[in-house]
């Protein structure tokens, strides 16, 4: 091992010894857990593997990666003893305090060892038995997801893969392949068509900079210390306790203890709202625009009748398009938001009474919310992205921005308007410490075409066709380029879980069965892997040299190697080198340095805010360090030694409220808008935005005629109106009378962790039902429920709630699909198996306003999925 390896080697440890020791750890953890992760019977079964009481003697604590996209970005440390992780902990590097908080992890991170040492790890290259190279009948594609697997050697896996990649490349060129997120290997090896989707950030990916917001509206809320100066914090569609578990939640707790009042706007009175004792405004998923428009109406009415609600000075100075006197120079339509809200154009004022049948919010709550947003209240208007992962939500970013501007809640202490997302949730501002980047060769995908993800499956099934290329990458949209694609015959899965986490999943499965070849890198038999032909076992981050991650503005995490690669698994770079060599290409085109060199460069490039106000080197590196690591580099002076940086697991910038590093979003713009213009055409917040509307109109998607360059209420292609037979709210309910959404859930990080026994035992795989809805359907707690949607059917176990709006069904996101091939019903109830490909406007994906029916299942009841067999393929 190199000098930087502070984990313990597992060389010489057999799989049987490894699993026996891991089972002992699991038994011990289950017996001691306060979560009741395992039934007592399972603990009894493992008594023969009982661990000694002196677990720490002779062990080594290692800062370990917690690399999944849950939103927390926390500290995860493991004790390694005799090649086995015997304990885990989170941050205890210093005494915890509000000013200097520990970077604590959540239960998902504490189950991380099952991501590395799980009995269902894929240990060897696998080939689907019915597949052979050559395409056509040789591929036997109909058996993907049904076939058996056989263990093959790495040599055979690379030879077969490269043989098929060369064949498809020669016959179809680079557009013969598809990959959602191609890496350097694919760029050099062959190229591919990419899929794009609005995914996590919804409509905030669709030109938010054009209206004056930062990218995806992240970064312009305030520093965590300023939250104490607020009177109200509105958490709109936001549940950080589940979606950004860890330190972000602690910031809100401090504000609550300081006397700040919280308000939650959400279909469910979620865990964060409960913790913060928030006032609840229940809004049906996908109907937020109606509620926001009614709020604007009430702010205008209250301002006219009582005064001091709307901050006209702010609107007039810093926005365009709110009223007829302040329109942008490029406006093509003589309309504005104020007149629309008051019913000038359509004769329908957007009153709370107008909105209530749509959004479900009583008028008195709308009025109270309007008062909270008034200019004399110090209010934070913070949002996450659930409300914009909906059909028809294209204009919500402008509308929420308009509400913040109406109250003047930008650019001053105690006021904020912006995103509350991921590890920076509740704590924005320029980074005080940052991770460095490794120098890697720049590679380019020879295919520029990006296809909307759900339509890409249809293109594959149809053998090609006409598409509109509208995106170069995530959140980077342009006017459409009409493109003709030929047949797509190969699919690559690299670091993504595309087939699981993208909508139109049922068609996605059939698309995977339609191609000649599917090559997947995987650690487990994930949904991607199940529908593949060759699986290449890839290491977890615990089996790699290490890395450095910017976790939030105050903390960078340095994680190290925990164990040697398990089984025959290899890193992505090692796999890439083998594939490029197999293709007869120079691997240096994609990877010209070792992974240890890259780790070192991340450390060496890490920065800290210096006293001069400029970023300076964070880590001290000596010539002796460089020689010890066996890498190339230069000595430098920082504030922490390399050895301490690695051993401590990174560095946290110590803060105090008066340290001069506070941040107020938009303060520079409000202070001097001429010198600090926003990225819009006018340099201001564009409540009417011609450029964004013109881009949206250029897509020519269905329903565009409903939209305007300013926020209006649009009936979505699928949404609440679709639950009624004739599409008219208040009429007879249709075949699918419920509106469905897909909340994130502590059991999983998207789809990751869904195979972890500890988390399966702790959190079931539920469907959330309102108590009255369940009673009407004869459904009781724990019953197996059949969820039916136009796109597909799935089974879940009923969790009956009093904190969910009537008519709303919650299907927590990320369950690994498990389709019964005889019935077509997904036994795992995957959310995306229930969602089709409908879209309109600007193409936002409607994850959170789908329609469904629920009924008690009359077939065999589901057993708890923690008792389901794991997907293990033995050698």
Secondary structure, DSSP 8 states (H G I E B T S, - for coil): --TT--S---TT--HHHHHHHHHHHHHHHHHH-SS--S-HHHHHHTGGG---S-TTTT-EEEE----STTS-----EEEEETTEEEEEE---SS---SSS------HHHHTTHHHHH-TT---S-EEETT--TTSGGGG-GGGTTTS-EEE--HHHHHHHHHHHHHHHHHHH-GGGEE-TT--HHHHHHT--BEEE--GGGGGGGSSGGGGT--GGG-S-S--GGGGGG-SEEEEET--HHHHSTTHHHHHHHHHHHTT-EEEEEESB--HHHHHTT-EEEE--TT-HHHHHHHHHHHHHHHHHHH-SSS-HHHHHHHEESSSTTS--TT--SS--HHHHHTTTTTS----HHHHHHHH---HHHHHHHHHHTSTTS-EEEEE-SGGGSSTT-TTHHHHHHHHHHHTT-SSSTT-EEEE--GGGTT--SS-SEE-----------S---EEEHHHHHHHHHHTSEEEEEEEEETTEEEEEEEEEE----EEEESS--HHHHSS-HHHHHHHHHHSSEEEEEESS--HHHHT-SEEEEB--GGGSSEEEEEEETTEEEEEE--S--STT-B-HHHHHHHHHHHTT--GGGT--S-HHHHHHHHHHT-EEE-TTSSEEE-EEB-HHHHHHHT-----B--SEEHHHHHHHTEEE----TTSS----TTHHHHH-TTTT--SSSSSSEESS-HHHHHHHHHH--TTGGG--SS------SSSGGGGBTTS-TTS-B-SS-EEEE----TT-BTTBTTT-HHHHHHS--EEEEEHHHHHHTT--TT-EEEEE-SS-EEEEEEEEESSB-TTEEE--TT----B-TTT-EETT--GGGG------TT----SSSEEEEEEE--S-----GGGS-------
